[in-house]
Amino acid sequence: MNILPKKKWHVRTKENVARVRRDEAKAAEEEQRRLDRQILAQNERRLNLLRDKAETRMADMFGVASSSTKDVSISNESGHVNLFQDLEREERKNLAGGNKEYDEEKAREKKEWESKMGIQVYLADGSSELDKKGAWYEKMSFRKAPEKKNATPVPKLPSLVIDTQQKSTESERKKKKKRRRTSSSSSDSGKHKKSKKKKKHRRKNESEDEVEAKKEEKLRLAQLREERIKRERLEAARTHALLNPEAAKKNEPTKPKYNSMFNPHLAR
C-alpha cells in the first residue's frame, strides 16, 4: 500500500502500526504481571491457611500452645534466621484479605467528603427518612387549650320577627334581580341594533369596493389583451418579411424619379 507522507494519521502507516504493537505488548506484559501477583498472593494465603491449620492440629495432638511455637520459631524453610517472621505473616494476610480498619476509615472519609460536596450516593441520602430525624416543621407543637370564659347567654329574638326579616330581605333581593335583568336586556338590545347597523354599513361599503375593483380589473385585462394582439401582429409581419424578402421589397414604397416638367426652370 502506498500512503502519502503527509497522511501520518493513517492507521496503516509503519509508525502507527509499530506504536500499536508496542502498546499491545506493554498491555499484555502488565496484565501478565498483575495475574502473577494475584496468583502469588493466593498461594501465600493458602500456605498461611495450611500452616495455621497444621499448628492448631499440632497443638491439639501434643498440647503445645501455638503462641510459644511462634515465638520460638524464628527460622524459615530455607534455614535463614528471620526476626520479623510474624510481622511479615500479618502483612501477607492484610495483602490477601485487606486491612479492614483502613478500609473502614477510608469509607468514612469518603462519605464525609461526599456529604460536604452535596453528592448523593444513593436515593434519599441526607433526607429525614434516612437520618430518622424530623425537621422542626414536622414536629407537632403542643399548645394549651384556651380557657372557656363564662359568657352571658345572648337573648334570642322571637321566631315571628325573624321570619318577617327574612321575607323582607328575600323580596328586596328579587326586586334587585329584576332591575338588573331589565337593564341588561335593554343594553343588550341597544348593542345588538348598533352592531346590525355597523354590519350593514360595512357590507355596503364592501360591495361598492368590490364593484369598483371588478371594473378596474376588466379594464386592465382589456388593455393587456389589445397590447398582446398588437404584439402578435407585429411578430407575424416580421416573420413574413423574413421568410418572403421579395414580397417585402415589393410592398416597400418607391421614391419617384425627378421629372423636368414639374420644374422647367431647373432643367435649363
C-alpha positions in Angstrom: 0.0 0.0 0.0 1.3 3.4 -1.0 0.4 6.1 1.7 1.4 9.7 1.1 3.9 11.1 3.7 1.6 13.9 4.7 -1.0 11.4 5.9 0.7 10.5 9.1 -2.6 10.0 10.9 -3.4 7.0 8.7 -3.7 3.7 10.7 -1.8 1.7 8.2 1.5 3.7 8.3 4.5 1.8 9.6 5.0 4.1 12.6 1.4 3.8 13.7 1.4 0.0 13.3 4.6 -0.3 15.3 3.2 2.0 18.0 0.1 -0.1 18.3 2.1 -3.3 18.5 4.3 -1.8 21.3 1.2 -0.7 23.2 -0.3 -4.1 22.8 2.8 -5.8 24.0 3.1 -3.5 27.0 -0.5 -4.0 28.0 0.0 -7.8 27.7 3.1 -7.6 30.0 1.2 -5.6 32.6 -1.7 -8.0 32.5 0.7 -10.9 33.0 2.4 -9.2 35.9 -1.0 -8.5 37.5 -2.0 -12.1 37.1 1.3 -13.3 38.6 0.9 -11.0 41.6 -2.6 -12.3 42.1 -1.5 -15.9 41.8 1.3 -15.3 44.3 -1.0 -13.6 46.8 -3.4 -16.5 46.5 -0.7 -19.1 47.0 0.7 -17.2 50.1 -2.8 -17.0 51.5 -3.3 -20.8 51.0 0.1 -21.5 52.6 -0.7 -19.4 55.6 -4.1 -21.1 56.0 -2.4 -24.5 55.8 0.3 -23.5 58.3 -2.3 -22.2 60.7 -4.3 -25.5 60.4 -1.1 -27.5 60.9 -0.3 -25.5 64.1 -3.7 -25.9 65.5 -3.6 -29.7 64.7 -0.2 -30.0 66.4 -1.4 -28.1 69.4 -4.5 -30.4 69.7 -2.4 -33.5 69.3 0.6 -32.7 71.6 -0.8 -30.0 73.8 1.7 -27.3 72.7 0.5 -23.7 72.5 0.8 -22.1 69.1 2.0 -18.8 70.6 5.1 -20.4 72.1 5.9 -22.1 68.8 5.5 -18.8 67.0 7.8 -17.0 69.5 10.4 -19.7 69.3 10.4 -20.4 65.6 12.5 -17.5 64.0 13.9 -19.5 61.1 12.1 -20.0 57.8 12.1 -23.1 55.5 15.5 -22.2 53.9 17.2 -22.1 57.3 17.8 -18.4 57.5 17.0 -16.5 60.7 14.1 -14.1 60.3 13.3 -11.9 63.3 10.3 -10.3 61.6 8.5 -13.5 60.6 5.3 -12.7 62.5 5.1 -9.2 61.1 5.6 -10.4 57.5 2.9 -13.0 58.0 0.4 -10.4 59.2 1.4 -8.2 56.3 0.7 -11.1 53.9 -2.7 -11.6 55.5 -3.5 -7.9 55.0 -2.4 -8.1 51.4 -4.5 -11.1 50.7 -7.7 -10.2 52.7 -7.2 -6.4 53.0 -7.0 -4.2 56.1 -10.5 -3.8 57.5 -9.7 -0.9 59.7 -8.0 1.0 56.9 -10.9 0.3 54.5 -13.5 1.5 57.1 -11.5 4.7 57.8 -11.3 5.4 54.0 -15.0 4.7 53.5 -15.8 7.1 56.4 -13.7 9.8 55.0 -15.2 9.4 51.5 -18.7 9.6 52.9 -17.9 12.7 54.9 -16.4 14.4 51.8 -19.4 13.4 49.6 -21.8 14.8 52.2 -19.9 18.1 52.3 -19.8 18.3 48.5 -23.5 17.5 48.3 -23.1 14.3 46.3 -25.9 11.8 46.8 -24.6 8.3 46.7 -28.0 6.6 46.9 -31.6 7.6 47.0 -32.8 9.6 50.0 -29.3 10.4 51.0 -29.3 13.2 53.6 -33.1 13.1 54.0 -35.0 12.9 57.2 -36.3 9.4 56.3 -32.8 8.1 56.2 -31.5 10.0 59.2 -34.6 9.3 61.3 -34.6 13.0 62.4 -37.7 15.0 61.6 -37.4 18.7 60.7 -38.6 21.4 63.0 -41.8 22.0 60.9 -42.7 18.2 61.1 -42.8 18.2 64.9 -46.1 19.0 66.5 -46.2 22.0 68.8 -48.1 21.4 72.0 -50.3 24.4 72.8 -52.6 24.9 75.7 -56.3 24.9 75.0 -57.9 28.3 75.5 -59.8 28.6 78.8 -63.6 28.9 78.4 -65.0 32.2 79.6 -68.3 32.4 81.4 -70.0 34.3 78.6 -73.5 35.5 79.3 -76.2 33.9 77.0 -77.4 36.1 74.2 -81.2 36.6 74.3 -82.9 35.1 71.2 -85.5 37.0 69.2 -88.9 35.5 68.7 -89.4 33.4 65.6 -92.1 35.7 64.0 -89.8 38.7 63.9 -87.0 36.5 62.3 -89.5 35.3 59.6 -90.6 38.8 58.7 -87.0 40.0 58.4 -86.1 37.0 56.2 -89.1 37.7 53.9 -88.3 41.4 53.5 -84.7 40.6 52.6 -85.8 38.0 50.0 -88.3 40.4 48.4 -85.6 43.1 48.2 -83.2 40.6 46.6 -85.8 39.6 44.0 -86.5 43.2 43.1 -82.8 43.9 42.6 -82.5 40.8 40.3 -85.4 42.1 38.2 -83.9 45.5 37.8 -80.6 44.0 36.7 -82.3 41.8 34.2 -84.3 44.7 32.6 -81.2 46.9 32.5 -79.1 44.2 30.9 -81.8 43.3 28.3 -82.2 46.9 27.3 -78.4 47.4 27.0 -78.1 44.1 25.0 -80.9 45.1 22.6 -79.2 48.5 22.0 -75.9 46.9 21.4 -77.5 44.4 19.0 -79.1 47.2 17.0 -75.9 49.1 16.8 -74.0 46.1 15.7 -76.6 45.4 13.0 -76.2 48.9 11.6 -72.5 48.7 11.6 -72.6 45.3 9.8 -75.0 46.7 7.2 -72.9 49.7 6.5 -69.7 47.6 6.3 -71.4 45.2 3.9 -72.5 48.2 1.7 -69.0 49.7 1.7 -67.5 46.3 0.9 -69.9 45.7 -2.0 -69.1 49.1 -3.6 -65.4 48.5 -3.2 -65.8 45.1 -4.8 -67.7 46.5 -7.8 -65.0 49.2 -8.4 -62.3 46.6 -8.1 -64.0 44.4 -10.7 -64.4 47.2 -13.1 -60.7 48.2 -12.8 -59.8 44.5 -13.3 -61.8 44.3 -16.5 -60.3 47.5 -17.9 -56.8 46.3 -17.1 -57.5 42.9 -18.8 -58.9 44.6 -22.0 -55.8 46.8 -22.2 -53.5 43.9 -21.8 -55.4 42.0 -24.5 -55.1 44.8 -27.0 -51.4 45.1 -26.3 -51.0 41.3 -26.8 -52.9 41.4 -30.2 -50.7 44.3 -31.5 -47.6 42.5 -30.4 -48.7 39.3 -32.2 -49.4 41.2 -35.4 -46.0 42.8 -35.4 -44.3 39.5 -34.8 -46.3 37.9 -37.7 -45.4 40.7 -40.1 -41.7 40.4 -39.1 -41.7 36.7 -39.7 -43.4 37.0 -43.0 -40.9 39.6 -44.1 -38.0 37.3 -43.1 -39.5 34.3 -44.9 -40.5 36.3 -48.1 -38.0 39.1 -48.7 -39.1 39.7 -52.3 -42.7 40.4 -51.3 -41.5 42.7 -48.6 -39.4 44.7 -51.2 -42.5 45.0 -53.5 -44.6 46.4 -50.7 -42.0 49.0 -49.8 -42.9 52.5 -51.3 -40.6 53.5 -54.2 -39.3 57.0 -54.4 -40.4 58.6 -57.7 -37.8 59.9 -60.1 -37.2 63.5 -60.9 -39.3 64.9 -63.8 -38.3 68.2 -65.5 -41.9 69.0 -66.4 -42.7 70.0 -62.9 -39.6 72.3 -62.6 -38.7 73.5 -66.1 -36.6 76.3 -64.8 -34.3 73.8 -63.2 -33.9 71.8 -66.5 -32.1 74.6 -68.3 
